[in-house]
Amino acid sequence: MEGYDYDIIFTSSVADSQNYIRNYHNKARFYVVGGDGTLNDMIQVLVYTDHEVVILPLGTGNDFCHFLTKERDPKKLLIQSLSLDSQKIDTILLNDRYYINTACFGVDSVIATHVHDVTNIPMIPEDKSYLVSIAKHVFAYKNDEVKIIVDGKSLYHGPIILCTFNNGKYYGGGFPITPKADIQDGFIDLCVVDKVPKYKIPYLITVLLREKLYTRSEVHNYRIKEATVYCQNTCNMDGEEYQANCYHFQIQPNSLNFVLYK
């Protein structure tokens, strides 16, 4: 960073970090070092400001960074970012909280919520925690039921395996659930998978990994700007559990200045 005007700030909590950003009145570029959950915490005070954001991947899944680049070395990405300008990208507002990558219901929400339960298992690398969580929870999962309202009409109502409202392409530690997603198109990519017999789930995972899940008859894909969801179970938003009585999603076009890696 020689030749650049910069500060390294040590904070003791999310609130400390947010307060530092909130009270920084001159335009600045903030480097968020962590995963999707850390990034989610920071964008709450960065959306609709003049500040710029860079993500350096040091989390469990790093799905949003995976969407931006195949490079995994934070130092190389830091060096690359110094020569890049920021661009406007979309975020999604879920009730009163912004998110940048994904919010999901169903088995994927259970897997993501409990992924940190398996990070300390000997011989299991942290970046494989999602795979361990899948193996642990997928066959014990009891199907959620969701009702999705778009433009005052019922878009979907019934039991599901998964339901995800995405801005980015990847979730769950690298699964390309919405392969056509674009963080600058002004739309939410919605994927819903019907309840299926559990013996079909491993096959559906292999189809997902080939980025062909959208071709299956059990899978429904939509591009929307706004939706209301009724579900008695919790939602997982950017890797963190989120609970509400009703879930309202709304795209926020061009709401964040973000450095997109080449």
QUIBELUR-V111124 format. One record per residue. N is the residue number from 0. RES is the residue in three letters. SS is DSSP state (H for helix, E for strand, C for the rest). PSI is psi in whole degrees, -180 to 180 (* if undefined). NEAR is the number of other ideal C-beta (glycine too) atoms within 8 Angstrom. Layout:
BEGIN
n->N res->RES ss->SS psi->PSI near->NEAR
n->N res->RES ss->SS psi->PSI near->NEAR
END
This chain:
BEGIN
n->0 res->MET ss->C psi->11 near->4
n->1 res->GLU ss->C psi->133 near->3
n->2 res->GLY ss->C psi->-5 near->3
n->3 res->TYR ss->C psi->147 near->6
n->4 res->ASP ss->C psi->110 near->2
n->5 res->TYR ss->C psi->160 near->5
n->6 res->ASP ss->C psi->144 near->3
n->7 res->ILE ss->C psi->121 near->4
n->8 res->ILE ss->C psi->126 near->6
n->9 res->PHE ss->C psi->123 near->4
n->10 res->THR ss->C psi->159 near->7
n->11 res->SER ss->C psi->-5 near->4
n->12 res->SER ss->C psi->168 near->6
n->13 res->VAL ss->H psi->-43 near->6
n->14 res->ALA ss->H psi->-39 near->6
n->15 res->ASP ss->H psi->-47 near->9
n->16 res->SER ss->H psi->-44 near->12
n->17 res->GLN ss->H psi->-41 near->12
n->18 res->ASN ss->H psi->-38 near->8
n->19 res->TYR ss->H psi->-47 near->10
n->20 res->ILE ss->H psi->-44 near->12
n->21 res->ARG ss->H psi->-34 near->7
n->22 res->ASN ss->C psi->6 near->6
n->23 res->TYR ss->C psi->103 near->8
n->24 res->HIS ss->C psi->-23 near->3
n->25 res->ASN ss->C psi->145 near->4
n->26 res->LYS ss->C psi->132 near->5
n->27 res->ALA ss->C psi->164 near->7
n->28 res->ARG ss->E psi->121 near->9
n->29 res->PHE ss->E psi->127 near->11
n->30 res->TYR ss->E psi->116 near->9
n->31 res->VAL ss->E psi->117 near->11
n->32 res->VAL ss->E psi->108 near->7
n->33 res->GLY ss->E psi->-154 near->10
n->34 res->GLY ss->C psi->-162 near->12
n->35 res->ASP ss->H psi->-36 near->15
n->36 res->GLY ss->H psi->-42 near->11
n->37 res->THR ss->H psi->-44 near->11
n->38 res->LEU ss->H psi->-42 near->16
n->39 res->ASN ss->H psi->-44 near->16
n->40 res->ASP ss->H psi->-41 near->10
n->41 res->MET ss->H psi->-33 near->14
n->42 res->ILE ss->H psi->-15 near->14
n->43 res->GLN ss->C psi->-29 near->10
n->44 res->VAL ss->C psi->8 near->9
n->45 res->LEU ss->C psi->-22 near->11
n->46 res->VAL ss->C psi->138 near->11
n->47 res->TYR ss->C psi->35 near->5
n->48 res->THR ss->C psi->175 near->7
n->49 res->ASP ss->C psi->-10 near->4
n->50 res->HIS ss->C psi->156 near->12
n->51 res->GLU ss->E psi->154 near->11
n->52 res->VAL ss->E psi->138 near->16
n->53 res->VAL ss->E psi->137 near->13
n->54 res->ILE ss->E psi->129 near->11
n->55 res->LEU ss->E psi->115 near->11
n->56 res->PRO ss->E psi->117 near->11
n->57 res->LEU ss->C psi->37 near->8
n->58 res->GLY ss->C psi->-167 near->11
n->59 res->THR ss->C psi->-49 near->13
n->60 res->GLY ss->C psi->-39 near->15
n->61 res->ASN ss->C psi->39 near->12
n->62 res->ASP ss->H psi->-39 near->16
n->63 res->PHE ss->H psi->-39 near->14
n->64 res->CYS ss->H psi->-35 near->10
n->65 res->HIS ss->H psi->-36 near->12
n->66 res->PHE ss->H psi->-34 near->11
n->67 res->LEU ss->H psi->-36 near->8
n->68 res->THR ss->C psi->155 near->8
n->69 res->LYS ss->C psi->-13 near->4
n->70 res->GLU ss->C psi->137 near->8
n->71 res->ARG ss->C psi->-10 near->5
n->72 res->ASP ss->C psi->112 near->6
n->73 res->PRO ss->H psi->-35 near->9
n->74 res->LYS ss->H psi->-44 near->6
n->75 res->LYS ss->H psi->-38 near->8
n->76 res->LEU ss->H psi->-37 near->15
n->77 res->LEU ss->H psi->-48 near->11
n->78 res->ILE ss->H psi->-43 near->7
n->79 res->GLN ss->H psi->-39 near->11
n->80 res->SER ss->H psi->-28 near->11
n->81 res->LEU ss->C psi->-23 near->7
n->82 res->SER ss->C psi->7 near->4
n->83 res->LEU ss->C psi->141 near->10
n->84 res->ASP ss->C psi->160 near->4
n->85 res->SER ss->E psi->160 near->10
n->86 res->GLN ss->E psi->156 near->9
n->87 res->LYS ss->E psi->131 near->9
n->88 res->ILE ss->E psi->165 near->11
n->89 res->ASP ss->E psi->154 near->14
n->90 res->THR ss->E psi->175 near->13
n->91 res->ILE ss->E psi->135 near->15
n->92 res->LEU ss->E psi->119 near->11
n->93 res->LEU ss->E psi->108 near->14
n->94 res->ASN ss->C psi->-106 near->8
n->95 res->ASP ss->C psi->18 near->3
n->96 res->ARG ss->E psi->135 near->9
n->97 res->TYR ss->E psi->149 near->13
n->98 res->TYR ss->E psi->162 near->14
n->99 res->ILE ss->C psi->-22 near->14
n->100 res->ASN ss->C psi->-68 near->15
n->101 res->THR ss->E psi->149 near->15
n->102 res->ALA ss->E psi->129 near->15
n->103 res->CYS ss->E psi->156 near->14
n->104 res->PHE ss->E psi->163 near->15
n->105 res->GLY ss->E psi->-155 near->15
n->106 res->VAL ss->H psi->-33 near->11
n->107 res->ASP ss->H psi->-32 near->14
n->108 res->SER ss->H psi->-43 near->16
n->109 res->VAL ss->H psi->-46 near->10
n->110 res->ILE ss->H psi->-48 near->14
n->111 res->ALA ss->H psi->-38 near->14
n->112 res->THR ss->H psi->-35 near->9
n->113 res->HIS ss->C psi->10 near->11
n->114 res->VAL ss->H psi->-33 near->15
n->115 res->HIS ss->H psi->-12 near->7
n->116 res->ASP ss->H psi->-19 near->6
n->117 res->VAL ss->H psi->9 near->12
n->118 res->THR ss->C psi->-17 near->10
n->119 res->ASN ss->C psi->17 near->3
n->120 res->ILE ss->C psi->126 near->7
n->121 res->PRO ss->C psi->143 near->3
n->122 res->MET ss->C psi->1 near->3
n->123 res->ILE ss->C psi->112 near->10
n->124 res->PRO ss->C psi->148 near->4
n->125 res->GLU ss->H psi->-33 near->7
n->126 res->ASP ss->H psi->-6 near->7
n->127 res->LYS ss->H psi->9 near->9
n->128 res->SER ss->H psi->-36 near->14
n->129 res->TYR ss->H psi->-39 near->14
n->130 res->LEU ss->H psi->-39 near->8
n->131 res->VAL ss->H psi->-42 near->11
n->132 res->SER ss->H psi->-37 near->14
n->133 res->ILE ss->H psi->-50 near->11
n->134 res->ALA ss->H psi->-33 near->7
n->135 res->LYS ss->H psi->-34 near->9
n->136 res->HIS ss->H psi->-21 near->12
n->137 res->VAL ss->C psi->-37 near->11
n->138 res->PHE ss->C psi->-13 near->6
n->139 res->ALA ss->C psi->-6 near->6
n->140 res->TYR ss->C psi->134 near->11
n->141 res->LYS ss->C psi->128 near->4
n->142 res->ASN ss->C psi->131 near->9
n->143 res->ASP ss->E psi->159 near->13
n->144 res->GLU ss->E psi->133 near->10
n->145 res->VAL ss->E psi->151 near->15
n->146 res->LYS ss->E psi->121 near->10
n->147 res->ILE ss->E psi->123 near->14
n->148 res->ILE ss->E psi->126 near->11
n->149 res->VAL ss->E psi->128 near->11
n->150 res->ASP ss->C psi->39 near->4
n->151 res->GLY ss->C psi->4 near->4
n->152 res->LYS ss->E psi->152 near->6
n->153 res->SER ss->E psi->117 near->7
n->154 res->LEU ss->E psi->-35 near->9
n->155 res->TYR ss->E psi->140 near->10
n->156 res->HIS ss->E psi->115 near->7
n->157 res->GLY ss->E psi->-180 near->8
n->158 res->PRO ss->E psi->148 near->7
n->159 res->ILE ss->E psi->159 near->15
n->160 res->ILE ss->E psi->-48 near->13
n->161 res->LEU ss->E psi->158 near->14
n->162 res->CYS ss->E psi->120 near->16
n->163 res->THR ss->E psi->136 near->14
n->164 res->PHE ss->E psi->106 near->14
n->165 res->ASN ss->E psi->146 near->16
n->166 res->ASN ss->C psi->-41 near->13
n->167 res->GLY ss->C psi->-176 near->14
n->168 res->LYS ss->C psi->-37 near->10
n->169 res->TYR ss->C psi->154 near->13
n->170 res->TYR ss->E psi->171 near->15
n->171 res->GLY ss->C psi->30 near->13
n->172 res->GLY ss->C psi->30 near->13
n->173 res->GLY ss->C psi->13 near->9
n->174 res->PHE ss->E psi->124 near->10
n->175 res->PRO ss->C psi->73 near->10
n->176 res->ILE ss->C psi->-31 near->16
n->177 res->THR ss->C psi->78 near->12
n->178 res->PRO ss->C psi->-17 near->8
n->179 res->LYS ss->C psi->9 near->7
n->180 res->ALA ss->C psi->148 near->11
n->181 res->ASP ss->C psi->123 near->6
n->182 res->ILE ss->C psi->6 near->10
n->183 res->GLN ss->C psi->18 near->9
n->184 res->ASP ss->C psi->-4 near->6
n->185 res->GLY ss->C psi->21 near->8
n->186 res->PHE ss->C psi->153 near->9
n->187 res->ILE ss->E psi->132 near->14
n->188 res->ASP ss->E psi->117 near->13
n->189 res->LEU ss->E psi->128 near->14
n->190 res->CYS ss->E psi->127 near->15
n->191 res->VAL ss->E psi->131 near->14
n->192 res->VAL ss->E psi->122 near->15
n->193 res->ASP ss->E psi->159 near->11
n->194 res->LYS ss->C psi->129 near->7
n->195 res->VAL ss->C psi->161 near->10
n->196 res->PRO ss->C psi->142 near->4
n->197 res->LYS ss->H psi->-24 near->8
n->198 res->TYR ss->H psi->-16 near->5
n->199 res->LYS ss->H psi->-16 near->8
n->200 res->ILE ss->H psi->-45 near->12
n->201 res->PRO ss->H psi->-38 near->7
n->202 res->TYR ss->H psi->-42 near->7
n->203 res->LEU ss->H psi->-33 near->14
n->204 res->ILE ss->H psi->-40 near->10
n->205 res->THR ss->H psi->-37 near->8
n->206 res->VAL ss->H psi->-40 near->11
n->207 res->LEU ss->H psi->-45 near->12
n->208 res->LEU ss->H psi->-26 near->8
n->209 res->ARG ss->C psi->5 near->6
n->210 res->GLU ss->C psi->34 near->7
n->211 res->LYS ss->C psi->12 near->8
n->212 res->LEU ss->H psi->-34 near->12
n->213 res->TYR ss->H psi->-14 near->9
n->214 res->THR ss->H psi->-12 near->6
n->215 res->ARG ss->C psi->147 near->10
n->216 res->SER ss->C psi->-24 near->3
n->217 res->GLU ss->C psi->-5 near->8
n->218 res->VAL ss->E psi->133 near->12
n->219 res->HIS ss->E psi->128 near->8
n->220 res->ASN ss->E psi->137 near->10
n->221 res->TYR ss->E psi->153 near->9
n->222 res->ARG ss->E psi->117 near->7
n->223 res->ILE ss->E psi->166 near->12
n->224 res->LYS ss->C psi->-23 near->7
n->225 res->GLU ss->E psi->147 near->11
n->226 res->ALA ss->E psi->155 near->13
n->227 res->THR ss->E psi->132 near->11
n->228 res->VAL ss->E psi->134 near->16
n->229 res->TYR ss->E psi->122 near->8
n->230 res->CYS ss->C psi->136 near->11
n->231 res->GLN ss->C psi->-11 near->4
n->232 res->ASN ss->C psi->169 near->7
n->233 res->THR ss->C psi->163 near->8
n->234 res->CYS ss->E psi->151 near->16
n->235 res->ASN ss->E psi->122 near->14
n->236 res->MET ss->E psi->116 near->13
n->237 res->ASP ss->C psi->40 near->13
n->238 res->GLY ss->C psi->-1 near->14
n->239 res->GLU ss->E psi->142 near->8
n->240 res->GLU ss->E psi->138 near->9
n->241 res->TYR ss->E psi->131 near->11
n->242 res->GLN ss->C psi->137 near->5
n->243 res->ALA ss->C psi->167 near->7
n->244 res->ASN ss->C psi->-29 near->2
n->245 res->CYS ss->C psi->143 near->8
n->246 res->TYR ss->E psi->117 near->12
n->247 res->HIS ss->E psi->123 near->10
n->248 res->PHE ss->E psi->137 near->15
n->249 res->GLN ss->E psi->127 near->8
n->250 res->ILE ss->E psi->142 near->13
n->251 res->GLN ss->E psi->88 near->11
n->252 res->PRO ss->E psi->142 near->6
n->253 res->ASN ss->E psi->44 near->7
n->254 res->SER ss->E psi->-6 near->11
n->255 res->LEU ss->E psi->134 near->13
n->256 res->ASN ss->E psi->110 near->10
n->257 res->PHE ss->E psi->141 near->12
n->258 res->VAL ss->E psi->117 near->12
n->259 res->LEU ss->C psi->119 near->8
n->260 res->TYR ss->C psi->154 near->10
n->261 res->LYS ss->C psi->* near->5
END
